[in-house]
Amino acid sequence: MKFSLRSEKTKVSKAKDDERRSVASTELEPNEATRAGVYLFALVVFALGFGVVFAATLPWLSAGTVVAAAAAGLLCASCIRVAPQWERVAVLRFGRFHRVAGPGLYVLVPFAEYTAIHIDHRTMTSSFSAEAALTADLVPVDVDAILFWMVWDAEKACLEVENYPKAVLWSAQTAMRDAIGQLNLADLSLRRKQIDRELQEVMGAKCEQWGITVMSVEIRDIKVPRELQDALSKEAQAERERNARVILAEVEKDISEMFVEAAEVYDKNPKAMQLRAMNLAYEGAKDGKGVLLAPSSLADGFDVSKLFKGE
């Protein structure tokens, strides 16, 4: 019992770690990888501000003038900013939302305005999973999916939700678990495209209030615990055998009905019976490798002349 509880705690801890890494990658990777030019521009502005003030106070060079030049450089770097083409910046003035700046060059009022958040307007990708989610037939499954979304309103993303990447990810996990709970395992495996569309609609309605558009949701993998795979395989095999036996029984029933109908026809028409007997004899002896032995009662059926007598 202790071992099982420990393993369950380990699984839960691992799931939380994966979730945190997924959220962290959603928040940091796009910005940190593409802001090198912005940092370089800030460094250049600082150097220009420092150089201008330092050159102007060079005749009175002292420690105070160096500090003043550095302060001027920092002030210029903090006021004159640049945003990449794909980025928007939410600017607050005295703590209240003032405007959305960018892309390109923008200026902040010293000591009055500051940037609250940098928002990437490109299509974002977030991978998420629903672990040990129960289907409608109570089968625990692990489902991995990927979400494509983008921010279209930077003001709403800044003001309506605290951490919009994390909110999108957790909403996707909740919607995924709800969708899994309404389907059995077979439907979950066969109706991926339909589930993707339903998740997109649910997520789109929820994220619209945050200024976010959900473009698509794609289920990548559905994993069933190993201890259940054998049982499900045997169940599927038994179901296929049952269907095969039902089909075979239906075919035998149809054939028996056809035999009954043929017997009625032969009983009403002796000539048809004789022709059938001749055909069977021909089929049995046409290869020439065998000898056909027919009883005397059956040999009368081989007399073709009797077939054309008007009896």
Secondary structure, DSSP 4 states (H G I P E B T S, - for coil): -HHHHHHHHHHHHHHHHHHHHHHHHHHHHHHHHH-HHHHHHHHHHHHHHHHHHHHHTGGG-SHHHHHHHHHHHHHHHHHEEEE-TTEEEEEEETTEEEEEE-SEEEE--TTTEEEEEEEE-SPEEEEEEEEEEE-TT--EEEEEEEEEEEES-HHHHHHT-S-HHHHHHHHHHHHHHHHHHTS-HHHHHH-HHHHHHHHHHHHHHHHGGGTEEEEEEEEEEEE--HHHHHHHHHHHHHHHHHHHHHHHHHHHHHHHHHHHHHHHHHHH-HHHHHHHHHHHHHHHHTTSSS-----HHHHGGG-GGGGGS--
